[in-house]
């Protein structure tokens, strides 16, 4: 189907075809080592579920409901969660 064409001309077409037929997945990785604020090396993954709209009120309400049943072991921890939400 793409025989005789330059790679640069068909690369995106082949990618789309393979993605559409479930023969491939998009793969991404960080360009360099990722470090946390506490200087720990991080393992990074790009996953759709990691991207949350923290300002979304339905999400906040769900999180507040979950917090009601969460054992935080210290009232200060609970207050910090509540303040964050």
Residue pairs with C-beta under 8 A, 6 or more apart in sequence:
2 10
2 13
2 14
15 24
18 24
19 25
19 26
28 46
29 44
30 44
33 41
34 41
34 42
34 44
35 41
35 42
36 42
52 59
53 59
54 60
60 85
63 85
64 82
64 85
67 78
67 81
67 82
67 85
70 78
70 81
72 78
72 81
